[in-house]
Every structure is written in C-alpha cells, then in structure tokens.
Amino acid sequence: MTAPAPTAGAPGEPDRADGADGPDELAELAEPSGAADTADPGASGDVREIDVRPVPRGDRHPLVFAAYDDLRPGQSIVLVNDHEPRHLRDEFEEEFAGAFGWHALPGSSDAAGWRIRITKRAGTALPRIVVSGAHAIDTPVDAAGSVWRLRPSRRDLDSNIIVLPPGDEIRRHEGPNLDVLVFVIAGSGTLETELDAVPLEPGAVVWLPRRSQRRFVAGDGGLRYLSVHARKPGLGITARPAGA
C-alpha cells in the first residue's frame, strides 16, 4: 500500500496535522492541574471582573485569555458566566497546565450564574511532559498517519508522531522550505534521498534539510517516528482515513 505524497508545504510526512518538543519530552498530558477548587488561590487586592454573559459566544474565550495575559504572577481575574465554563478550563489546561489557578466562588451554579476566579500562578506556560513513551509506542495495529500531535495553540513548534504500517511508504517528494528533525521511535525502514538511502533504526535522529528530496519506506515491522519543525500555519498531517 502506498501513502500519498504530502500536500504542498508538508514536511515529509503523510497527509496533514500539527506539530512536540524533542524526544526528551515524550509523555502524556497530566490530569487537570489548575489550583484545587476547594481553596481560593487568588491574590489580595483589586480583582478585575469580566462578565461575558452579554458577549457573543465566539468572542468569550479570546476575551478571557487576553485578560489573563495582562496579569502578573499572583494576580487574578473573576469570570462571570451563565454556565459552568468547562470547555474554557480545558483550553486553559491545554495552554497553561500547572501554571494557573481555577476556583469556583461560593454560590456559583447554573441557576445563579458562575463566578470563577482565575489566577496566574506563573509568568509563562510551564515545561511539561506532553506524551508518554507508552503512548508513543503503543497504538492500534491498523493505525497509520499521524497518531499524536502537539496541541497548545501558543507554540512555535509543530510536532507529530507518524506511523507507517509494514511495507508502506511516503512517496518521493521535495520537502517544504523549512528544516525537519525526525526521531525514530520504533520499527525500521529506509529514507531515500536524492543520491542515497539512509537506514532508519530506533534511536536515530535524522535531519531533513529544507526542500530536500525524501521518500520514507517502512520495514517489515512498520515504522514509527517523531517529527519536529518550526510552526507554519496550515502545515501538518492527520491520521489516514479508514480504508485509505
């Protein structure tokens, strides 16, 4: 079975997706790590209140994130909403895991409205493990394409874990105008360049210079690798559709 060549601008991987940090940062997103809801972590002093109830739904989350960006560590905002903002908390967890506090103030409910104190605990997002070694290696046997990608939207890197089944390939093509690093996680295969063939074994770190010719061919045990490259809007790969 032959995988189609990447679409224009893709960095030498199947179909489409987004981008993790290097191999030393393999590991799964932890459980929600905002400050516990049982204690108010807010700092003393004036706290800005943001009532998003009259704000169009599509503008609410950007408004809250912009207000959070303006805070200094230890400062808080209070969000007033007409429902429990679970999706917003999920977004904060994805962007700022461990670096923010989240506290539902007394009396918050769907009937009375929700008041959430959000506290900036650190000046930036915290370094953290984003995918575990087990997740990087163990996926369904029929998996193909991108099985993991780096998700935080405020990032400068794109990264994917790519799976090629045994004997599958990414057809020869010219890469985009950016460098890509590939770390072979498991399996084996061959990288065919413009002039030669490079064997791929677990632990190999491969540099794909910008615009270089490349073709990936998986060995008998398949091939699984991590790719890392500078972020480029619209660049990426996704899992191959079932049956493709």
N, C-alpha and C positions, 0 to 999 in steps of 0.2 A: 504494500500500500504506500502511496506517495503523498506526502503532505504538500499542499500548495506553497509556492514561494510567498514570503511575507508581502503584505501590501506596501505601497510606497511609503518610505520613511521608517519601516520596521527594522530593528537592529539585528536581523538574522535569526529570528525565531518564528514558529508557526503562527498563523492567523493574527489575532490582535490582543492586547492587555496593558496594564501599567506596571509599573515598576517596583529593595530591602537594603539594607546595608550589607556589608560583606559577609563572608562565611562565618566570621567570628560572632555574628549577631543572629544566628539561627535560633528561633524559639517562639512559642505561641503567645498571642495577646493574653494577658492575665485577666482574671475576673475584674469587674469594675473596681477601680482603685481610688475614686474620689473619696474625700473625707467621709467618715461614717455619718449616717443620717441621725444618729442618736445624740450627737453633740454639735453645738453651733461653733464652727471654726472661724467665724467672721472676726475681723479686726474691729477694734473700738473706733469711734469717730463717725463722721458722716458717711452714710452709705447711699449711693445713687440707686433710686428705684426706677425700674424700666417696666412699664405696663404695656405689654404687647397685644392686649385684647383688641384695641382698635386698629392694629397694624395688619395689613394684608398678610395672609399666611406665608406666602413665598418670601416675604421680607423679614419675617420674625427672627429666624436663626442668624442671618447675617448681621442684624442689628445687635443681637446679644453678643456675638463673637467680637464685633467692633468695640463694644463697651468693655468687654473682658480684656481686649488688647490694650486698652488705655490704662488698666490698673497697674499698680506697682505691687510686688510681692507683699502679701498680708492684707491687701485691700479687697473689698467685696462689692458686689452689686446684688440687688434684690430683684428678681424676676417675678412679675405678676402675670399670671396666665389663667385662661379659662379651663384648662385641663392639665393633668399631670404631664410635664414635658419629658416623657421617656425617650423619645427619639432625639431630642436635643441633648439629653445626658449621654446617649450612646455616641453622638458626634463628639462631645467633649472627651469621652473616654478614648475614642479613636485618635483624637488630636493630642490630648494632654494627659494621658494616663498617669496617675500618681501625682500630678502637678496641680490639681485643683481640688477644692472642697465643694461639696454639694449638700445643702441642708434644707429640708422642708420645714418652714417655720410653723409654729403651733397654729392649729385651726385650718390648715390647708386641706381642701377637699374639692371634689368635683362640684359639689353644691355651692360652697362658699368661695371657690376660686383657690388657686395655688399661689403661694409666695415662697420662692426658692432663693436662698442666699447662696451665691456662687462666689467662692473665694479663690484668688490667685495665690497658690502656695509656693510657686517657683517662677522665676522670671522667664523661663522658656519651657518647651516640652522637654521631658526627661529622657536620657538614654535608656533604652529598654530592649528586652528580647522581644522579637516580633513573630517568630515562628520557631517551633521546637524541631529538634533533629528527627524525632519520630514522625512528625507531620511531613517533614521534608522528604522522608524516605518512603513512608507507608501511605499509599493511595490505592484506589481500586485498580485491579489488574487491567481494566479496559480504559483507564484514564489516558488522555492524550491532549497535548497542547499545554496551556498554562493552568497549573493546578493551585497556584498561590501567587499573590501579588502584594506589594507594599501599598497600604491603603491610605495613610494620612494624606489629606489634600495639601497640607502646607509642607511640602517636601521639595528638595532639589534633585532627588534621585528617583528613578524608576527601577523596579526590580521584580523579577518573576522567577518561579520555579517551573521549568519546562520538562515535560515528559514525552519521549518518543518511544512507541512500542517497538518490540524486536523487528529489525529489518526496515523500519520506517525511515523516512528521510525528510529533510527540508531542502528543497531543490536549490541548485546553484543560483546565486543572485548577487548583485552588488549591494553592500550594506549602505546604510544612511550616512549622512555627514556628521557622525559622532562615533566616538570610541565606545566599545563594549567590553566588559570583563565577564568571563564565563568561568564558573567553578563547578567542576564535575562532582556530583554528589554520589551517584551510584550508576551501575551498569558500565557499558563501554560503547565505543563507536569510533568514528573517524570524522575528522574535519578536513575536507578537501579545499585547498586554497587554489590560487591561480597557477601555482607551479608544483605543489607537492601535496602530500597527505599527512596529517598530524594525528597520531593515535590519541584517543581520549580514554583515560582511566580515572577512577575515583581519586580525588585529591588534586587533580591537575587544575591549574589556573591558566586560562587562555586569554590572550589579548586579541581582540578583533579591531584592527585599526579602521578608522573611518573610511568608508567607500571601498573596503577590500572585498574581493570575491570570496564567497564561502558556500560550502554545502555540508550539511550535517547528515551522517548516516549512522543509525543505531545498530549496535551489535546484537548478538543472539539473545542477550539478556535485557535488551532495551537500553535506553539512555535517559538519565535524569540530571539536569544541571540548573544552576542558579545563574541568572544574568543580571548585571548591574550596569546602568548607564545614566548619564545626565538626563534629567527630566526634559521631555519635549511634549508640549500639549498635543494631544491627539495620537501620540505614539504608544503602541502597546499591542498585546496579544491576548487572546482569550482561549478558553477551552474549546476544542474542536466540537462542533455539533454532533450529537449522537448519530452514528451510522455513516459519518463522513469518511 
